[in-house]
Structure formats: structure tokens, C-alpha cells
Amino acid sequence: MGRKHIIGLGLLLVATATATSMPAFAQSAGQEYPACTKTVSAGDSELAHQKYIAGKQDYDEGNYDSALRRFRDAYTLDCTKHELLVIISAAYERKGDKKEAVTALETYVARSPSAPDLGTYQAKIDNLKKQLAAAPPPSATVEPQPTTPPAKIETREHTIYPWIVVGAGVVALGVGIAVVATAPELPENCDREIERCNRNPGESNDAFQKRQDEAGKAVGQPLWGTVAAIGGGALIAGGLLWHFLEPTGPKEAAKTKLRPALSPGYAGLALGGSF
């Protein structure tokens, strides 16, 4: 027998032994999720990341069919991110399709044999299979029930009222500064404390009264201008504080639930892994 025939026979025996000893989940997983045989470019990886983010939003809103399409598209684009299979499994489980949830997890276990969380997900697979085995077979007479869409959560946005307060404060501050800046100088022979002037020798009544009025403005304008400026500053600060403390977002507080968690570094898994 030639050298080539011997090598070929050896490879065939190795392939046969590997296929026979490999668990059944690996075989079914290969059919559901094609093996990763390509080099993933940076562009494909970034596009996969965007698909994942869009899928996560669908998942959070309960749109599991749309979320699954996006998650599977992300895995097709970047098949090196096997952690996506855990997210896909969680989405299938939330949708109620435990069989597909098992398939996705089995694929993850088969493709990440050195993962530290392998035992956790293998136990999850066993638990889901027990649930599938215990579930009664579907009745042919049962009509499929329409899926009730998730209730739309009303979102609160910032209002214009804080900015009206800020605008009023800006006007008051500007007026106060202008009043202080245009205050006249205290006339000669006038006392600031008592706001009175002494009559100059030979001064007419009109001139004396004019000096009295100027003295009143010289003392009063800075006081009222300062009050207006301080009030305007307080309005500006209060309006800004109102704006930043004003409640926004969903009116109903978010409930704790199993979900993929997005975090810096393209990371987050519903069941404790990272992506």
C-alpha cells in the first residue's frame, strides 16, 4: 500500500473516531450554526457589535424574534464571539423555545471547551433537557394564541420650564448690573449715611433739590441693583438645578430581569459570561 493511501486511511479513521466520540450536541450544533472558518475583519467585528446593541434593545423591550435575528446576524458577522451563543440561548428561553435554547448552549459548549464557565452551562443544558422531557406533547387541537405585544412605556423628557426660570434670572442679573453701573456719583457736600445734602452758599432751591435727588440715586441704585443681580443669580442656579434634577426616562421603574448587559469593552451576558 502506497504512502498516500496509508495517510489517507489514517485521517479517515481519526475523523470517524472523532465523529463517533463527539457528543450529539456538537453534531446538531454544527448544522444550526456553521463552523467559524473565516478571518473576521475589524469592519465585520464593529458591524457585529452594532447588531448586538440593536438586538439588546429589542430584547429589553420583549421583541425576542427581532432580537434573535440581530443576535444571529452578529454571530454570523463575527463568529469568534462564541459568547453570543449564550445570549441567543437566553433569548430563545425567554421566548419559550427551550429546544433552540439548548441547541445554542450546546454549540457554545462545543466551541468553547476551555471556557471557565463550561460546567455552569452544561448544567443549564441538562436542566433545560429535563424540562423538555417533562413537558406534555403539544395537542393538535390547541390553537396558537396571539402574542400580546409588550406594553409601551411612556418616556419623560426634559421640560422647558427650568429654562424659562434661567432666562428670567439672566434678565434680572443683567438689569441689576446695569443699575449698579449707571448709578451717579455722590454729589459734593452730601452725606451717604443720612442721604442728605447741605445747602451750598448761594445755591438755588432747584439746584439744591437736584443734588438731593442725585444723592438719593447714588445711594439707592447700587443697593437695588445688587439685590436684582443676586436674585437673578439665584434664579439661574435654581433653573439649572431644576433641569438636572428633573426626572426623565421611563415613568415605570425598570424591573430586574435576565438580560444581556452592555458595558464598555463590548461586554455583557445574561447568564454571567462576557461579550
C-alpha positions as CSV (number, residue, x, y, z in Angstrom):
1,M,0.0,0.0,0.0
2,G,1.4,3.4,-1.0
3,R,2.4,6.2,1.4
4,K,-0.5,8.4,0.3
5,H,-3.1,5.6,0.8
6,I,-1.8,4.9,4.3
7,I,-2.0,8.7,5.3
8,G,-5.5,8.9,3.8
9,L,-6.7,5.8,5.6
10,G,-5.3,7.2,8.9
11,L,-7.0,10.5,8.5
12,L,-10.3,8.7,7.7
13,L,-10.0,6.6,10.9
14,V,-9.2,9.7,13.0
15,A,-12.2,11.6,11.6
16,T,-14.5,8.6,12.1
17,A,-13.4,8.1,15.7
18,T,-13.8,11.9,16.4
19,A,-17.3,12.0,15.0
20,T,-18.3,8.8,16.9
21,S,-17.0,10.1,20.2
22,M,-18.2,13.7,19.9
23,P,-21.4,14.3,21.9
24,A,-24.6,14.6,20.0
25,F,-25.0,18.3,20.8
26,A,-21.9,19.1,18.8
27,Q,-23.3,17.4,15.7
28,S,-26.6,19.2,15.9
29,A,-24.9,22.5,16.7
30,G,-22.8,22.3,13.6
31,Q,-25.9,22.1,11.5
32,E,-27.6,25.0,13.3
33,Y,-24.6,27.3,13.5
34,P,-22.0,26.8,10.7
35,A,-18.4,26.4,11.9
36,C,-16.2,29.5,12.0
37,T,-13.7,29.1,9.2
38,K,-13.2,32.7,8.2
39,T,-10.9,35.6,9.4
40,V,-13.1,38.3,10.9
41,S,-12.2,41.8,9.8
42,A,-12.3,44.8,12.0
43,G,-15.2,46.1,10.0
44,D,-17.2,42.9,10.4
45,S,-16.5,42.9,14.2
46,E,-17.7,46.5,14.5
47,L,-20.9,45.8,12.5
48,A,-21.5,42.7,14.7
49,H,-21.2,45.0,17.7
50,Q,-23.8,47.3,16.3
51,K,-26.1,44.4,15.6
52,Y,-25.7,43.2,19.1
53,I,-26.6,46.6,20.6
54,A,-29.7,46.8,18.4
55,G,-30.6,43.2,19.5
56,K,-30.2,44.1,23.1
57,Q,-32.7,46.9,22.8
58,D,-35.2,44.6,21.2
59,Y,-34.5,42.0,24.0
60,D,-35.1,44.6,26.7
61,E,-38.4,45.6,25.1
62,G,-39.6,42.0,24.8
63,N,-39.2,41.8,21.0
64,Y,-37.5,38.4,21.1
65,D,-37.9,37.5,17.4
66,S,-36.3,40.7,16.3
67,A,-33.6,40.4,19.0
68,L,-32.8,36.8,17.9
69,R,-32.4,37.9,14.2
70,R,-30.0,40.6,15.2
71,F,-28.0,38.4,17.6
72,R,-27.7,35.7,15.0
73,D,-26.6,38.2,12.4
74,A,-24.0,39.5,14.8
75,Y,-22.7,35.9,15.3
76,T,-22.6,35.3,11.6
77,L,-20.5,38.5,11.1
78,D,-18.1,37.7,14.0
79,C,-18.2,34.0,14.6
80,T,-15.3,34.3,17.1
81,K,-17.6,35.8,19.7
82,H,-19.0,32.5,20.9
83,E,-20.4,34.2,24.0
84,L,-23.2,35.5,21.7
85,L,-24.5,31.9,21.7
86,V,-25.2,32.2,25.4
87,I,-27.2,35.4,24.7
88,I,-29.0,33.7,21.8
89,S,-29.9,30.8,24.1
90,A,-31.3,33.2,26.8
91,A,-33.4,35.0,24.2
92,Y,-34.8,31.6,23.0
93,E,-35.6,30.6,26.5
94,R,-37.4,33.9,27.2
95,K,-39.3,33.3,24.0
96,G,-40.3,29.9,25.3
97,D,-38.3,27.8,22.7
98,K,-36.3,25.6,25.0
99,K,-35.2,23.3,22.2
100,E,-33.4,26.1,20.4
101,A,-32.1,27.4,23.7
102,V,-30.5,24.0,24.2
103,T,-29.0,24.0,20.7
104,A,-27.4,27.4,21.2
105,L,-25.9,26.4,24.5
106,E,-24.7,23.1,23.2
107,T,-22.9,24.9,20.4
108,Y,-21.3,27.3,22.9
109,V,-20.0,24.3,25.0
110,A,-18.7,22.5,21.9
111,R,-16.9,25.6,20.6
112,S,-15.5,26.9,23.9
113,P,-14.2,23.7,25.6
114,S,-11.7,25.6,27.7
115,A,-14.2,28.3,29.0
116,P,-14.2,28.6,32.8
117,D,-18.0,28.6,32.9
118,L,-18.4,25.4,30.9
119,G,-19.8,23.4,33.9
120,T,-22.4,26.1,34.5
121,Y,-23.8,25.9,31.0
122,Q,-23.6,22.2,30.8
123,A,-25.8,22.1,34.0
124,K,-28.1,24.6,32.3
125,I,-28.3,22.3,29.2
126,D,-29.2,19.3,31.4
127,N,-31.8,21.3,33.3
128,L,-33.5,22.5,30.0
129,K,-33.5,19.0,28.6
130,K,-35.2,17.8,31.8
131,Q,-37.8,20.5,31.3
132,L,-38.3,19.4,27.7
133,A,-38.7,15.8,28.7
134,A,-41.2,16.6,31.4
135,A,-43.3,18.9,29.2
136,P,-46.5,17.3,27.8
137,P,-46.6,16.9,24.0
138,P,-48.5,19.7,22.2
139,S,-52.1,18.9,21.4
140,A,-53.1,19.1,17.8
141,T,-56.4,20.7,18.7
142,V,-54.8,23.6,20.6
143,E,-55.0,26.8,18.6
144,P,-51.9,29.1,18.8
145,Q,-52.6,32.1,20.9
146,P,-51.7,35.5,19.5
147,T,-48.7,37.1,21.2
148,T,-49.5,40.1,23.2
149,P,-47.1,42.9,22.4
150,P,-45.3,44.4,25.4
151,A,-46.9,47.5,26.9
152,K,-45.3,50.7,25.6
153,I,-43.5,52.5,28.4
154,E,-44.0,56.2,28.3
155,T,-40.8,58.2,28.5
156,R,-40.4,61.5,30.3
157,E,-38.3,64.2,28.7
158,H,-36.8,67.5,30.0
159,T,-39.4,70.3,30.1
160,I,-38.9,74.0,29.0
161,Y,-39.9,75.4,32.4
162,P,-36.4,75.3,34.0
163,W,-35.0,77.3,31.1
164,I,-37.8,79.9,31.5
165,V,-36.6,80.3,35.1
166,V,-32.9,80.5,33.8
167,G,-33.9,83.1,31.3
168,A,-35.7,85.3,33.9
169,G,-32.6,85.0,36.0
170,V,-30.4,86.2,33.2
171,V,-32.6,89.2,32.6
172,A,-32.7,90.1,36.3
173,L,-28.9,89.7,36.6
174,G,-28.4,92.0,33.5
175,V,-30.7,94.6,34.9
176,G,-29.0,94.6,38.3
177,I,-25.6,95.0,36.8
178,A,-26.9,97.9,34.6
179,V,-28.5,99.6,37.5
180,V,-25.3,99.4,39.6
181,A,-23.1,100.5,36.6
182,T,-25.3,103.6,35.9
183,A,-25.6,104.8,39.5
184,P,-24.4,108.5,39.7
185,E,-21.6,109.7,42.0
186,L,-22.5,111.1,45.4
187,P,-22.7,115.0,45.0
188,E,-20.4,117.2,47.0
189,N,-21.4,118.3,50.5
190,C,-23.8,115.3,50.8
191,D,-23.8,112.6,53.5
192,R,-24.2,109.0,52.3
193,E,-25.3,107.7,55.7
194,I,-28.2,110.1,56.2
195,E,-28.8,110.6,52.4
196,R,-29.0,114.3,53.0
197,C,-27.1,117.3,51.4
198,N,-26.1,120.6,53.0
199,R,-27.1,123.7,51.0
200,N,-24.2,125.4,49.4
201,P,-23.8,129.2,49.8
202,G,-25.9,131.0,47.3
203,E,-27.4,127.7,45.9
204,S,-31.0,128.0,44.5
205,N,-33.8,125.7,45.6
206,D,-33.9,123.9,42.3
207,A,-30.2,123.2,42.3
208,F,-30.3,122.0,45.9
209,Q,-33.2,119.7,45.1
210,K,-31.4,118.3,42.2
211,R,-28.4,117.5,44.4
212,Q,-30.7,115.8,46.8
213,D,-32.2,113.6,44.1
214,E,-28.7,112.7,42.8
215,A,-27.6,111.8,46.3
216,G,-30.7,109.5,46.6
217,K,-29.8,107.8,43.4
218,A,-26.2,107.4,44.3
219,V,-27.1,105.6,47.5
220,G,-30.2,103.7,46.3
221,Q,-29.3,102.4,42.8
222,P,-26.3,100.3,43.9
223,L,-28.4,98.7,46.6
224,W,-31.4,97.8,44.4
225,G,-29.1,96.8,41.5
226,T,-27.2,94.4,43.8
227,V,-30.5,92.9,45.1
228,A,-31.6,92.3,41.5
229,A,-28.3,90.8,40.5
230,I,-28.3,88.4,43.4
231,G,-31.9,87.4,42.7
232,G,-31.0,86.8,39.1
233,G,-28.1,84.6,40.0
234,A,-30.3,82.6,42.3
235,L,-32.9,82.1,39.6
236,I,-30.2,80.9,37.2
237,A,-28.8,78.5,39.7
238,G,-32.3,77.3,40.6
239,G,-33.3,76.8,37.0
240,L,-30.2,74.8,36.2
241,L,-30.6,72.7,39.3
242,W,-34.3,72.0,38.3
243,H,-33.2,71.0,34.8
244,F,-30.6,68.5,36.0
245,L,-32.7,67.0,38.8
246,E,-35.8,66.8,36.7
247,P,-36.9,63.2,36.4
248,T,-36.5,61.7,32.9
249,G,-36.7,58.3,31.3
250,P,-39.4,55.6,31.7
251,K,-42.2,56.5,34.1
252,E,-42.3,52.9,35.4
253,A,-39.1,51.8,37.2
254,A,-37.3,49.1,35.3
255,K,-37.8,45.6,36.8
256,T,-34.9,43.3,37.4
257,K,-34.8,40.6,34.8
258,L,-32.4,38.3,32.9
259,R,-30.9,40.2,30.1
260,P,-27.7,40.7,28.1
261,A,-25.8,43.6,29.9
262,L,-24.0,46.1,27.8
263,S,-20.8,47.6,29.3
264,P,-17.6,49.2,28.0
265,G,-15.4,46.9,26.0
266,Y,-18.2,45.2,24.1
267,A,-19.2,43.1,27.1
268,G,-22.3,41.7,28.8
269,L,-24.1,38.4,29.2
270,A,-27.4,37.4,30.7
271,L,-26.0,34.3,32.3
272,G,-22.7,35.6,33.6
273,G,-20.3,35.4,30.6
274,S,-18.8,38.3,28.7
275,F,-19.2,39.6,25.2
